[in-house]
Amino acid sequence: MTSVYKEIAFSTGGLYFRVPGSVEERNLYDILKTHLDKRYILSFKSVINPEFSGKYIDLKVDVNYRDVVGKSEGGYFVP
């Protein structure tokens, strides 16, 4: 999937790097702040459940960091 993520990132003007383990990780916040568009792709490992194949899963993210609160809603498609 790495090649797919890289293609998506580069074709949309984004960046691809591994966290943890990349030099860019130390400057991640500064990299994100330099872009006007704050959208990003989050990838993570999870348990594979065939019941979810072909479905769109709603996702809600709540962040509370140093008295700054943020909320976002989105989702992802399970191939």
N, C-alpha and C positions, 0 to 999 in steps of 0.2 A: 504493500500500500504506500510505501514511501515515495515511489515514483509518481503515483497519482496525486498525493498531497503536494509534492513539489510542483507538478504541472499546474494544479489549481492555484497555488500560491503565486507562482511566477506569471501565469497568464492573467491574473487579476491585479498585478502590481503589489503583491504581498511578499512575504519572506517565509522561508522554511528553515527551521533549525530544531535540534533535539534539546529538550529540557527534561531532566538535567543532563549535563555533559557537553554543552557547547560554550564557546567563548561568548557568544551573544547573550547567554543567560544572565551574565552580570549586568548587562545594559538593557535588559528586557523592558523595564519601565520607560527608560528614555527613548527606546525604539518605538514603543507604542504611542508615546506622547507626541512624536514628530509627525504622526499621520493625522490628517483631518478626519478621516473616516475611522471610527473606532471599532469596526466589525472585525471579527477574527474567527478562526476555526479552532475548536477545541477537540482534541482526539484523546481517547483514553481506552484502556483495555477493560473489557467487561466479560461476564459470562455469556456464552452464546445460547440463546433460547430460540429454537425454531418457531415457537408460537408467535414471535414478533416479526418474523420475516415478511417483508412487503408492507409494513405499516409505518405510519408517521407517529413519532413519540413526542408529545409535548414536553418542553423543558422550561423550568423556571430557575433563575439564578438570583439569589439574594446575597449581597456582600455588605459586611459591616467591618470596616477597617479604619482604625484610628478615628472613630467618631464620624466617618463618612459612610453614608448608606447608599447603596445602588441596587437597582432591580432591573432585571431583563427577562423577557419571555421569548421563547423561540421553540425550536424542536429539531429533530433529526429524522431522517428516513433510514429504516433498517433494510438493507438490500436482501 
